[in-house]
Amino acid sequence: MNSMDHLTETNETMREVALQACNAAEDLARIANGNRERVIPAPTAYALLGELKVLLWHLKEVADYLPTGVAAALTDPRMDVYDRNPYTGADRDPAAQVTLAAHRLRDVSTALEHAATAAEAAQTALNSQGYNIRQA
């Protein structure tokens, strides 16, 4: 088992990468939402959908693993896990909360799988479309 310092470093890296992914997704949304340019040719959309599909599959992998990782934290000898109600401060059973989160993360995983499959179908629909630049 790795040291607590290693665990802390790994967790900080995960949080930083998640923040970078969130910021990148926001940047892409601002470009693709039509505020800068309302025209997105099919070859560009095809490429975006391909990357979106891969992103969704990777996010599904995160959602699939989180329940295992959080459950493992409950029995990790390097830490004492507690859980308190954010409104009342009353103690809650950490294992019960992990179980609740795991159920919702299964929903997230299913939704991401459907989204990735839909992105692939949309990409396939555009796979032979192109354009020629008109001569003035």
N, C-alpha and C positions, 0 to 999 in steps of 0.2 A: 504494500500500500504506500502511496506517495505521501509526502508530508502535507501538513495543513497549509504551508506556504505555497506548495504546488497547486493545491486545490483552489486557494484564493486567487492565484495568478490565472489559472485556467478559467475560473468563473468570471474574472474581470475581462479576460479576452473574449469570452462568449458574449458578455454584455456589450463590449465595444463593437464587435462584429455585427451584432443585432442592430445597434444604433446606426452603424454605417449602412446596413441594408435598408433600414427604415428611411434614412436620409436619401439614399439612392432611389428608392421607390418614389419618394416625394418629388425628387427632381424629375424623374421620368414622367410622373403624373402631370406636373406643371408643363412639360414640353408637349405631351401627347393630348392634353385636354382641349386643344384648339385655341388656347390663348395666344400662342406665338404663330401658329400656322394651322389653318383648318384642313389642309390637304395632306393626307398620308397615303402615298402610293402603295399598292398591294405588295410589291417586293419589300418595302420597309415594314409594313404591317406583318408580313410573313416572318421576317427576321425577328421582330419584336415578340410575336406570338411564340416563336421557338424558344426565345430566352425566357419569356414569361412561363411557358410550360415547364422548363427545367427548374426555374425558381420555385414554382408551386410544388414540384416533386421534392425539392430539397426542404421546403418548409414543412411538407408532410412528414418527412423523415424526422425533423425536429419535434413536431407534435407527437409522433409515434414514440420517440425516445424519452421525452420529458417525464411521463409517469414513472418509468423505470428509474430514472435518475433521481427524482424527488423521493420516491419510495426508498431508494438506497440510502439517502441522507438520513432517514429515520433511524437506521441501525448502524450508521457509520460511527466508529469509536472516537473519531476526532472531534465530535460535536455533540452538544445536547440540544435537541430540537424542541422548540416550544411553539405554541400557536395561541394567539389571543384575538378575541373578537375585536375588530377595528373600531367598533362603535361603543362597546361597553367595557372593553378591557378584560372581560371574563376569559378564563382559560378554556380552550377547546381541545379536542382530541386531534393531534396532528395527523394521525393515520386516517381518521375519518375525513379530514379536509383533503388529504392526498387522494383518497378514493373519489371524492366529489370532483376534484380537478381532473382525475384520470377519465371519468365519464365524459366531461366536457371536451377534453382533448381528443377523445375518440370521435366526437362530433366534428371537431376542427379537422382531424385527419380525413374523415369521410368527405367533408366539404372541399378540402384541398384536392383530394383525388378527383372529385367531380369537376372541379375548376380546371385542373390540369388536363383532364380528358376533353373538356369543352374547348380549351385553348388549342389542343392538338387538332380537334375537328375544324375549328375556325382556320387554323393554319393550313390544313389540308384543302379547305375550300378555296384558298387563295394561291395554291402552289403552282399554278400555271399562268397566273396573271402578270402582265408586264405593261410597259407603256413605251411609247416613242415620243420624243420631244418634237413639238410642232415647230416648223420653220416659219419665221415671221415674214 
